[in-house]
Amino acid sequence: MTTSISLFDNLQIGGADIVLMMGPCSVESHEQVYDIAKSMRALGLHVMRGGAFKPRTSPHTFQGLGLEGLKILRQAADEFGLLVISEALGIAELPLVAEYSDIIQIGSRNMQHFPLLWAAGEQQKPVLLKRGFMSTVQEWLAAAEHIASRGNQQIILCERGIRSFDPSTRNVLDVNAIAQIKAVTHFPIIADPSHATGRADLVPAASRAALAAGADGLLVEVHPNPAAALSDGAQSLPLASLPAFVEDMRRIASAMGRGVV
């Protein structure tokens, strides 16, 4: 049975409702984040994602705004009554992320960064742990236990796709793993269809599959103008498409006997 994690009021991850966490890959400006937050609030969503510290493959690409990005996220979230999830790149960034965010994200590349897992386990906030893109389910669950061993049981697992031989998509969404996690552990699990596909046109279909497999939420990238995004524009949904996407997810959730928040 899935253990639900309470965020505030009646909002839970792992409860009756599916939680949509949406926002930009990277925080770029006040205007960008506020536009997204306003749209989310209008659609009845509650958790905004956004990267302030970005572990990019190339050091020559945008690495995030750091503390300024966290402040922008927090200001927009407070104005529109939203929660914030953002990634802690390392132990040095963890205190800042914990201060400005409501959920601490640990990315795929850091799934086995054990000192970071231990430090996150000593925090009093929920931790979202992404699966390493080359990691087995058992390795992923062992990483979660590193967090839990330090006292923090508020762990959310995130299937974000695993690497394959096929370059037509960025990764492959392991829908089997979502169903398996629901069967073998009590941790809630969400899916990241943006990183799993790397293609905005495939995000809706991958999202439907994840919800049908039992995912308790989605972590989806959205941008007011994906063509001008400083990171991952190709996999970001246009902000204008957000109402249709949310309505689509609500239809799938309804078929599963769940709501969407």
C-alpha positions as CSV (number, residue, x, y, z in Angstrom):
1,M,0.0,0.0,0.0
2,T,1.3,3.4,-1.0
3,T,2.2,5.8,1.8
4,S,0.8,9.2,1.1
5,I,3.0,12.3,1.7
6,S,1.1,15.3,2.9
7,L,2.2,18.7,1.5
8,F,-0.4,21.0,2.8
9,D,-4.1,21.0,3.6
10,N,-5.6,18.1,1.6
11,L,-2.8,17.9,-0.9
12,Q,-1.0,14.6,-0.8
13,I,1.3,12.7,-3.1
14,G,0.3,9.0,-3.1
15,G,-3.3,9.8,-2.2
16,A,-6.5,9.7,-4.2
17,D,-5.4,12.5,-6.5
18,I,-2.7,12.7,-9.1
19,V,-0.4,15.6,-8.6
20,L,0.9,17.5,-11.6
21,M,4.2,19.3,-11.0
22,M,4.8,21.7,-13.8
23,G,7.2,24.5,-14.7
24,P,10.3,25.4,-16.6
25,C,13.4,23.3,-16.9
26,S,15.4,26.3,-15.9
27,V,14.3,29.5,-14.2
28,E,15.2,32.3,-16.7
29,S,13.3,35.4,-15.5
30,H,10.6,36.7,-13.2
31,E,8.2,37.1,-16.2
32,Q,8.7,33.5,-17.4
33,V,8.0,32.0,-13.9
34,Y,5.1,34.3,-13.1
35,D,3.4,33.6,-16.4
36,I,3.6,29.8,-15.6
37,A,2.5,30.2,-12.0
38,K,-0.5,32.3,-13.0
39,S,-1.6,29.6,-15.5
40,M,-1.1,26.8,-13.0
41,R,-3.2,28.6,-10.4
42,A,-6.0,29.1,-12.9
43,L,-6.0,25.4,-13.7
44,G,-6.1,24.3,-10.1
45,L,-2.6,23.0,-9.9
46,H,-0.4,23.3,-6.8
47,V,3.2,22.3,-7.3
48,M,5.6,24.3,-9.5
49,R,8.9,22.8,-10.7
50,G,11.9,24.9,-11.7
51,G,15.6,24.4,-12.0
52,A,17.9,26.9,-10.3
53,F,21.1,24.8,-10.3
54,K,21.3,22.9,-13.6
55,P,23.6,19.9,-14.1
56,R,24.0,20.2,-17.8
57,T,25.9,17.8,-19.9
58,S,28.1,20.5,-21.4
59,P,29.7,23.2,-19.2
60,H,29.3,25.6,-22.1
61,T,25.5,25.6,-21.8
62,F,23.2,27.6,-19.4
63,Q,23.9,26.4,-15.8
64,G,21.0,28.1,-14.1
65,L,20.6,31.3,-12.0
66,G,21.4,29.7,-8.7
67,L,20.1,31.5,-5.6
68,E,18.4,34.2,-7.7
69,G,16.4,31.4,-9.5
70,L,15.3,30.0,-6.2
71,K,14.2,33.4,-5.0
72,I,12.2,33.9,-8.2
73,L,10.5,30.5,-7.7
74,R,9.6,31.2,-4.1
75,Q,8.2,34.7,-4.8
76,A,6.0,33.5,-7.6
77,A,4.8,30.5,-5.7
78,D,4.0,32.6,-2.6
79,E,2.0,35.0,-4.7
80,F,-0.1,32.3,-6.4
81,G,-0.3,29.9,-3.5
82,L,1.9,27.2,-5.0
83,L,4.5,24.8,-3.6
84,V,8.0,24.6,-5.1
85,I,10.2,21.6,-6.1
86,S,13.7,22.3,-7.2
87,E,16.9,20.2,-7.6
88,A,19.8,20.2,-5.2
89,L,22.9,19.7,-7.3
90,G,25.2,18.8,-4.4
91,I,25.7,19.1,-0.7
92,A,26.7,22.7,-1.0
93,E,23.4,23.7,-2.6
94,L,21.1,21.5,-0.4
95,P,20.6,24.1,2.4
96,L,19.5,26.7,-0.1
97,V,17.2,24.4,-1.9
98,A,15.7,23.2,1.4
99,E,15.2,26.9,2.5
100,Y,13.4,28.0,-0.7
101,S,11.7,24.8,-1.8
102,D,8.9,22.6,-0.4
103,I,10.2,19.4,-2.1
104,I,13.9,18.7,-2.6
105,Q,14.7,17.0,-5.9
106,I,17.7,14.7,-6.4
107,G,18.4,14.3,-10.1
108,S,19.2,11.2,-12.2
109,R,23.0,11.9,-12.2
110,N,23.0,12.1,-8.4
111,M,20.9,9.0,-7.6
112,Q,24.0,7.3,-6.1
113,H,25.6,10.4,-4.7
114,F,25.4,8.9,-1.3
115,P,26.6,11.8,0.8
116,L,23.9,14.0,-0.8
117,L,21.3,11.2,-0.1
118,W,22.4,11.1,3.5
119,A,22.2,14.9,3.8
120,A,18.8,14.9,2.2
121,G,17.7,12.2,4.7
122,E,18.5,14.6,7.5
123,Q,16.1,17.2,6.2
124,Q,12.5,17.5,7.3
125,K,11.1,18.0,3.8
126,P,9.9,15.5,1.2
127,V,12.6,14.3,-1.2
128,L,12.0,13.4,-4.8
129,L,14.5,10.8,-6.0
130,K,14.9,10.4,-9.8
131,R,16.0,7.0,-11.1
132,G,19.5,7.0,-12.6
133,F,19.2,6.7,-16.4
134,M,21.5,3.6,-16.2
135,S,20.2,2.2,-13.0
136,T,18.1,-0.9,-12.2
137,V,15.0,-0.7,-10.1
138,Q,16.8,-2.5,-7.2
139,E,19.7,0.1,-7.3
140,W,17.1,2.9,-7.3
141,L,15.3,1.4,-4.3
142,A,18.6,1.0,-2.5
143,A,19.3,4.7,-3.1
144,A,15.9,5.5,-1.5
145,E,16.9,3.5,1.5
146,H,20.0,5.6,1.9
147,I,17.7,8.6,2.4
148,A,15.3,6.7,4.7
149,S,18.2,5.4,6.8
150,R,18.9,9.0,8.0
151,G,15.4,9.4,9.3
152,N,13.5,10.9,6.4
153,Q,10.7,8.7,5.2
154,Q,9.1,11.3,3.0
155,I,10.4,9.9,-0.3
156,I,8.9,10.3,-3.7
157,L,10.3,8.1,-6.5
158,C,10.4,9.5,-10.1
159,E,10.8,7.4,-13.2
160,R,12.4,9.7,-15.8
161,G,13.4,7.2,-18.5
162,I,16.4,5.0,-19.0
163,R,19.0,5.0,-21.7
164,S,18.6,2.7,-24.7
165,F,20.2,2.1,-28.1
166,D,17.5,4.0,-30.0
167,P,18.3,7.7,-30.6
168,S,14.8,8.6,-31.8
169,T,13.9,9.6,-28.2
170,R,16.0,11.0,-25.4
171,N,15.3,8.0,-23.1
172,V,12.7,5.3,-22.8
173,L,10.0,5.7,-20.2
174,D,10.0,2.4,-18.2
175,V,6.2,2.0,-17.6
176,N,6.9,-1.5,-16.2
177,A,9.0,0.1,-13.4
178,I,6.0,2.3,-12.4
179,A,3.8,-0.8,-12.0
180,Q,6.6,-2.7,-10.3
181,I,7.3,0.0,-7.8
182,K,3.6,0.2,-6.8
183,A,3.7,-3.6,-6.2
184,V,7.0,-3.9,-4.2
185,T,7.3,-0.7,-2.2
186,H,5.2,1.8,-0.2
187,F,6.8,4.9,-1.7
188,P,4.7,7.0,-4.0
189,I,6.0,7.2,-7.6
190,I,5.6,9.9,-10.3
191,A,6.9,10.0,-13.9
192,D,8.9,12.6,-15.8
193,P,7.7,12.3,-19.4
194,S,9.7,15.3,-20.5
195,H,13.1,13.7,-19.9
196,A,11.8,10.3,-20.8
197,T,11.0,11.3,-24.3
198,G,12.9,14.5,-25.0
199,R,10.1,15.5,-27.3
200,A,7.2,17.7,-26.4
201,D,5.0,16.0,-29.0
202,L,5.4,12.7,-27.2
203,V,4.9,14.0,-23.7
204,P,1.1,13.7,-23.6
205,A,1.1,10.1,-24.8
206,A,3.9,9.2,-22.3
207,S,1.9,10.9,-19.5
208,R,-1.2,8.9,-20.3
209,A,0.8,5.7,-20.2
210,A,2.4,6.6,-16.8
211,L,-1.0,7.4,-15.2
212,A,-2.5,4.2,-16.6
213,A,0.4,2.3,-15.0
214,G,-0.4,3.8,-11.6
215,A,1.8,6.9,-11.3
216,D,0.8,9.2,-8.5
217,G,1.9,12.3,-10.4
218,L,3.8,13.8,-13.2
219,L,6.8,16.1,-13.4
220,V,6.4,18.1,-16.7
221,E,8.4,20.9,-18.3
222,V,6.5,23.8,-19.7
223,H,7.7,27.1,-21.2
224,P,6.0,30.3,-22.5
225,N,8.2,30.1,-25.6
226,P,10.0,26.7,-26.0
227,A,11.9,27.8,-29.1
228,A,13.7,30.4,-27.0
229,A,14.3,28.3,-23.9
230,L,17.8,28.3,-22.4
231,S,17.6,24.6,-21.7
232,D,15.5,21.6,-22.9
233,G,13.1,23.6,-25.1
234,A,12.5,20.6,-27.4
235,Q,10.8,18.7,-24.6
236,S,8.9,21.6,-23.0
237,L,5.2,22.0,-23.6
238,P,4.2,25.4,-24.8
239,L,2.4,27.3,-22.0
240,A,-0.6,27.9,-24.3
241,S,-1.1,24.1,-24.5
242,L,-1.3,23.7,-20.7
243,P,-5.1,23.8,-20.4
244,A,-5.6,21.1,-23.0
245,F,-2.9,18.9,-21.5
246,V,-4.4,19.2,-18.0
247,E,-7.8,18.4,-19.3
248,D,-6.4,15.3,-21.0
249,M,-4.8,14.2,-17.8
250,R,-8.0,14.7,-15.9
251,R,-9.8,12.4,-18.4
252,I,-7.2,9.6,-17.9
253,A,-7.2,10.1,-14.1
254,S,-11.0,9.9,-14.0
255,A,-10.8,6.5,-15.8
256,M,-8.5,5.4,-13.0
257,G,-10.9,6.6,-10.4
258,R,-8.7,9.6,-9.4
259,G,-8.6,13.3,-9.7
260,V,-5.9,15.8,-10.7
261,V,-4.5,18.6,-8.7
